[in-house]
Amino acid sequence: MSQSKPLSLHVPEPSGRPGCKTDFSYLQVSPAGSVRRPPIDVLPSETGDLASTMIRVLDDDGNAVGPWAPDLDRETLRFGLRTMMKTRIFDARMVIAQRQKKLSFYMTSLGEEAIGTAHSLALKDGDMNFPTYRQQSLLMAREYPMKDMICQLLSNEADPMKGRQLPVMYSVREKGFFTISGNLATQYPQAVGWAMASAIKGDTKIASAWIGDGATAESDFYTALTFAHVYNAPVILNVVNNQWAISTFQHIAGGESVTFATRGVGTGIASLRVDGNDFLAVYAASCWAAERTRGGHGPALIEWVTYRAGPHSTSDDPSRYRPADDWSWFPLGDPIARLRRHLTNKGWWSDEEHDKVQAELEAEVLAAQKEAEQHGTLIDGRVPSAATMFEDVYKDMPEHLRQQRQQLGV
Amino acid sequence: MTMIQALRSAMNVMLERDSNTVIYGQDVGYFGGVFRCTDGLQAKYGKTRVFDAPISEGGIVGTAVGMAAYGLRPVVEIQFADYFYPATDQIVSEAARLRYRSAGDFSAPLTIRMPCGGGIYGGQTHSQSPEAFFTHVCGLRTVMPSNPIDAKGLLIASIENDDPVIFLEPKRLYNGPFDGHHDRPVVPWSKHPMGEVPEGYYTTPLDKAAVFRPGADLTVLTYGTMVWVSEAAAKETGIDAEIIDLRTLWPLDLETIVASVNKTGRCVVVHEATKTSGFGAELAALVQEHCFYHLEAPIERVCGFDTPYPHAQEWAYFPGPDRVGAAFKRAMER
């Protein structure tokens, strides 16, 4: 009989903590253009390699290479760059407004702007996104008025959510943007159900589900994959792997020596792993997935590899758990800088134009903020009436809520 | 019809009437449900309208919320109410709040059917009455029928309702009324007038209680199997109890309750669920608040004990006619 050694509990740690440098070799970055592009009706079991390598189009010099390089025209690319810039400027401006106490809370998407922007271009009107709180670029790409977004953030008299929701929890049905919930992962099976409904009715619309790396640990993630696979639901299952869930490195979510995309393959779903900071790769992979699901060939899962460049939220200080300069070392860089370089190479963008657009967008955001603030802010107390607090709990207000409203005297 | 047949008839009517009605859950499709409630529906309406689901309560309710957001009217089944817990997040955080948090941008007109209640030697996980978990959640409607006529009418009304409805079905009543006398043979619904269920479409309103047995001595607030137990207790004690079958637990019919208690001056609340923080506490508080000057005795509560539902001790746990009758007497003697 051999003597057993004492067992020990393994608790994953990020290589980089404050004061040292992250070793990003764990990412397994593939060279641009090196990963094959399968037919849209590929068998899920034959996507194992696509789930563990990384689809990339833009090389280090900003050139589009390989089988995934999409054929996008000048105007679409310029719109994409502009939308990413708009998202980033909007985020920066709203952080300032939060610091000025005009709104109580905000979450930026710094460094993740390419994913929602390019993905949105691959969807059609009528398709429905089931976003998390970090896909504001979907709304930007659909040109939802920034003024309405800011009114929601301010919880003011013109807030479409009537002041009931925490800032950033938008709901914009007409732009294919499902109501955001604070409860993580719940939208994932809901997206699958929406897609099942589209299939039940013989519709042509598809759903797109969104989740972060950390939230994949929630049971709803696996539930959604099972249902999507079982019913061949027309849904794109997006996993935005930005390496961090608040202070928790993605290895604690189960990302150590395995990718999130491989979970899709394990549940019988065709899966891709894509450079999330490569606008062209995001667009191409999204089109592939949309075509697959719309064609009835089954769901698709995409792990977008990116980096959460900003704090988790305005209530977070990332310098307490990760290196302050981490983003500058992230191997996939900045999505805006990379598309800008590509467009400049093609002669479709210039430094002068960049500065001009930057200034235009800053003015646009500022104007939207000014317009929104005319309807009140959290500071001046011009919020929706307390009487509206009792509405929409049920379709028709029941007697007990009528009485409670009366007791409040509103 | 039995309650099973009445529920099946309700689903049949709604599948026929509204092409947006879809039915799914564990063993619900081909097999027709472990209680036969959906027997034959898949054969009649096809697999895209009535289908089997993976064993995942969170998935069943979560996908139903998404379907409802699309515009369907899902009627989903949780095999036993004891197994709704994995779906709690989807029920409480999502279905119940969708309309409110989106200011009406999205809503969840879905019905979640759950067989509930004890008295069948179901032990800990086939006997629970979790209604208080749902009545506490703003945005939900909670419904529980006590007979086949109401079961069909209430289920059709629930499916048609644009709010999410938790539809609790006392499985003890599936085949016949049960008054707690486990030692006597159970009479089937075919021998009871409430088993005479109309074919075709009709509804029973969700906001109306039923005066199940008119009386003058005291008011009994109850629902589900306990309606029948309370009737037996009234008969056996000779106390002229007015038994109110709430039918819809929340939002409830306060008017009928208050009118009855103000008339009788005494109130006994009866439910199978455990006592502490059970729905009876809300009922007692409402009666105290609205009928204080008419009350001639403290409000009595007869409930399941504050223990998990036991197996061997079934009839010591289940609030039978003796325990209910004793409470009637206490209420009359005070």
Interface residues (C-beta under 8 A of the other chain):
Chain A: M128 F130 P160 M161 K162 R164 Q165 M169 S171 V172 R173 F178 T179 S181 G182 N183 T186 Y188 P189 Q190 A191 V192 G193 W194 A195 M196 A197 S198 A199 I200 K201 A207 S219 D220 T223 A224 T226 F227 V230 D392 V393 Y394 K395 P398 E399 H400
Chain B: V22 T48 R49 A53 P54 S56 G58 G59 G62 T63 A64 V65 G66 M67 A68 A69 Y70 G71 L72 P74 P86 D89 Q90 S93 E94 R97 L98 R99 Y100 R101 S102 A103 G104 D105 F106 S107 C138 G139 R141 N161 D162 D163 D207 P251 L254
